[in-house]
Structures are given as structure tokens and as C-alpha cells.
Amino acid sequence: MAKNEKVKKFLLEVPEEIWNKWKDKVPRSVSLNKALIELLKKEGEKK
């Protein structure tokens, strides 16, 4: 992320079972933060 890019920070509360199932599917080479951003982008593009 660029230094001048605005970001939204928040505490995410997710049931542990759901979180673990999702994080286990993300490749280790991808940070969970980046994977979550990509997921949010995809969801934001849906109509």
C-alpha cells in the first residue's frame, strides 16, 4: 500500500470455526490481510 493511501482499520469479530476454515484455504505465501482485501474487492464488484 502506498504511504498516502487512506485505509480503514477495524476489529474483525468472526466465529473461530469460520475463521479457521477460511484461513486454512489461503496459501501460506499470501498474508491473511491481503487475502481478505482481495475477498472484499471481489464482493464489492458484485451487483
C-alpha positions, 0 to 999 in steps of 0.5 A: 500500500502506498504511504498516502493511501487512506485505509480503514482499520477495524476489529474483525469479530468472526466465529473461530470455526469460520475463521479457521476454515477460511484461513486454512484455504489461503496459501501460506505465501499470501498474508491473511490481510491481503487475502481478505482485501482481495475477498472484499474487492471481489464482493464489492464488484458484485451487483 
